[in-house]
Amino acid sequence: MKILGIGNAIVDVICKVNEDFIEQNNLTKGTMKLIFDDKEFKTMLSNLKIEKTISGGSVANTIVGLSQLGNKVGFIGKVSDDELGSKYEDGLKSENVEYFYSKKKEKLPTGTCLILVTPDSERTMCTFLGTAGKINENDVNIEVVKNSEMIFLEGYLWDEGEPKKAFEKAIKNANKVAMSLSDQFCVDRHKQHFLDLVKNKLDIIFSNEQEIMSLIDAKNFRDVIDFGKNLKKLLIVTRGDKGAISINGDEVVENGVEKNLSIKDLTGAGDLFASGFLHGNINNLSSIECLDKGRQMSSKVIQQIGARL
């Protein structure tokens, strides 16, 4: 298998909202907030009209993108044996993704992410992790990890306790490890752990500009380039309307953004960028070709609603 993704198995529930809704619910636009109370989540959802329900989760979105590009891929993520769990599994299988998890009835329901899309196409997420956040080392099949050329992980999944053990088990047995830093709040919560991962345990790191600058306390983007060069690993940074940059030792490659796109929803832009870039990487394309493939995939997904093509 080319790539095995390990991440949060979450059903995305997409709703359009106005700016007031974001303020009234004390949310920070463009970020992800974890909701720990099922009732709070249901109350928020009860006032909204659902546009679309899709199997989601950051790494799962990337893995589906890789499958659509013709790569043999798999995914490990925890769901419960409930209606959303079955929908989730069916959603992956319909995309030719091998799902290495046998669901059973859990105490917590299958995870759900409420994606609030404002008129400017920005997305703000409220995530009730449910059983997705309870993934543990027993859920990670060592043989599947060893038989994959690469594993792809998400910062969202990193937490003390059980998920951390699952992460460490996967990293220890992997041939090659790629990871997305996921979210600035995530980075700020786990800064020392993430820094250790980036410096010592990962081969490929995906980040946006804010996340990497926060991780290394950079004063400007030059600091990021210097850090990337000294890292001697593959660091890919997406920079919004400035395009993206790939740093691998002294090789620094940049590309711009596609112009005149009809942007509808930025959900999944980073996830699909990663699928394009990783497709290039595992098929031995050059750095600029990898960046271009990432741009092509992310440009497609932001012109529709939802994080799957």
N, C-alpha and C positions, 0 to 999 in steps of 0.2 A: 504494500500500500504506500502511496506517495506521502500523504499527510493525515495524521490523526488529530482531530481537535478535541480538547477537553475544556468544558466551560459550563456556564449556567444554561440549563434547558428552560427557556422562558417563552411563554406565549405572548406575543406583542398584540396589544389592543390599541389601535390608532384612532385618535379623536382630534378634530379641529377645534381650536379654542381661540378666544381673543386675548389680547394682552392683559386685560383686567383679571381674567381667571388666574393667570400666573401670579399676579400680585396678591390677589385675595387669598390664595392658598400658600402664601409665603415661600414660593419656589424661586430658584435662581435660574433664569432663562438659559437654555443651552447646556444645562448640566443634568446629572442623574441624582435623584434623592431616594434613599432607601426608606421604605415604609415597613415598620415592624408589626403593625396592627392591621389585621385582615379587615376589621370593621371600618377603619379610617380609609382604607383603599376602596372598599365597596361604596362608602358614602361619596367619595370623590367621583367615582365612576357613575353613580346613580343620576348625576346631573348632566351627563354628557351623552351625545349621540355617537355611537361607534361607527367609524368609517370602514374598518377592516380588522380582521383577526388573523394573525399569521404566526406560524412557528418561528420563534426568534432566538435571541441571545447572540451576543457579539461574535463569538467564535463560530457558532453554528451558522451564522449568516456568511462568514468568510468561507467556511467549508462547503456550503451550498454553492457559492460562487465558483469555487475550485472545481466542483463536480460539473457545473454547467460548462466549464472550459475543457471538460473531457478528462479530468484527472480522477484516479481511483482514490477515494477518501473515506474516512470514517469519523464517528463522533461518539464521545462519552459524555453524558449529562444526566442528572437525576430528575426523574418525574415520578408522580404518584399514579397509581392505577385508577384514574378518574377520567372524566370526559375530556378535559384539556390535555391530560397526559396521553390519551389515545390519539387526539388530534395532532399533538406534537410529533409522536412517533410516525404517524401516517404522513405528515408533512415532510419529514426527512426521507422516508423511504420513497416517496413519489419523486424525489430529486436525486435518486440513486446514491444516497449516502448510507453507508453501512452503520447501523446504530448498535453500538456495543453496550447495551444496558437492558436488563430484564426488569420491567417495572412491577412493583407490588404496591399494595395499599399502605400508604405512609400516614403518619400522624398529621403532617402538614400537606396541603394541596399542592398541585403543580404550580410552579412560579409564574407570575404574570407581570408584564411591564406595560404600564399605561404611558403611551407616547402622545404627548400634547403638541400639536403642530400649530404654531401661531401664523398669522397672515404673511410674515416675512420668510416663511418656510423653515424657520429654526425649530428644532425639536427639544422639548424638555421632558425628561423621563421620571416617572415615579415607579419604583420597582418593589413589588412584594415578592421576595425570593422564594417563599414557600419552601418546599422540599429541595429545590435546586441548590440552595445554600448549605445543605446538609451532606453534600457529596463527601465521601470519605475514602480512605485508602483501599477498602474492600471493593469499591466500585471501579477501581482502575485495574484492568487486565494487563499484567506485565507482558504476556506473550504478544498481545496486540500492539503494545508500545514498542517492543523490540523489533517487531516485523514492519514497522513504519519507518520510512526514510527520515521523517521529521514529525515532531509534535508541535501543536500550536495552542498556546494558553492565553488566558485573558486575566488582566489585573483585577477585574471585577470579582473574580472567584477567590482571590487571595484573602484569607482571613485566618485569624488564630484558630487553633483547634483542628477539627476534622478536615476542612478543605485544604489547609496548609499541608497536612500529612499526605493527602491525595496528590497535591502538587509535587511535593518532594519525592514521592515514590515514582511518579511519572518522569521527572527530570533525571533521577538517578539511573533509570533504565532506558532512556531515550538515546537515539543515535545523534540527533540534532534537535535543538530547542529554539522555537520562535515564540515571542510573546508580545501582546499589545498592552501598553500601560493603561489603556481603557478610559480614564477619566481623571481630571485634576484632583477632585476630592479624594479619589482612590489613592492617588500618588501622595497627597498630603497626609492621609491617614497612615500609610505604611511606608513612609519615605526611606527609612533605614533598610527595611527588608527589600524594597524595590531596588535600592542602590546596590545592595549586595547581589541581588539576582542579575542586574544589568552588568555589573563588573565581573562576576565570577561564574554565573551558571547559564547564561543565555548565549545563543549564537547569533540570533537575529532579533532586533528590538524595533517595534513599531510604536510611534508616539506622535501626538500633535505638538505644535510649538509650545503651547502653554504647559503641557504635562512635563516635557523634558526640561523646560526652563525652571519649573517649580522643583523638579527632582534634584537638579544640580545647583539650585539657587543662582542661576545665571543672571547677570546684569544686562546682557544683550545677546543677540543671536551668534555673535562671534564666539562667545564662550561655549555655545553648544557645538559649533564646528570644531573647536579645539578639543573639547571633551570627546567628541566622536572619533577624531583622529587618534587620540591617545588610547582609546578603548580597544582598538584593534579587533573590532567585531563589526557586524553590519548593522548600522543604525539608520532607520528611515524615519524622517520627520515630515508630516504633512503640515502645510502652512496656510490653509484657506485659500484666499485669492492670490497668494504668492506662489502657489504650486506646491511642489514637494522636493525633498533633497535626500540623497542617499550618500552616507559616509561610510567608507570601508578603508580604514587606515588612511593613507594619503590620497585615496581616490574620492573626490567629492563631485557628485553629479547632480545637476538640478534640472527640473522641467517646469513649465508653466501650467496654466489651467486652460481648459477649453472655453472658448468665448461663445457668447450668444446662445446660452442654454436656457431652456424654459424650466426654471427650477421650481419644483412643487414641494419637496420635502427632503431635508438633509439627513433623515434617518438612514443609517447604514452606509453613509459615504465613506467613512473610515474602514468599515468592515469589508466593503467591496473593493476598496483600494488595496487592502491587504491581500485579498484573493487574487487580484490581477498581478500584484508584485510577486507573491509567492509562486504563482503559476509560472512566471518568467524565471524565477530563481531555481525551481526544481527541474525546469526544462532547459537550463544552462543558457538563458538569454543574457545579454549584456545589461549593465546597471541602467542605462538609459532606456533600453527596451522594457525592462521590468517596471520602471517608473511610468512609462507610456501606457503599459498594459493596466497598471493600477489606475491611472487617470481615466482611461477608456471605461473601465468598469464603474468607477465612482461617478463619472459623468452621466452614465446611463441611469444609475439608480436614483439620482437626485431629480430626475425628470419625471418621476412617478411617485405614488404614495406607497410607503413601506420599504423595508430593507432587503427585499428579495426581488431578483429580476424574473 
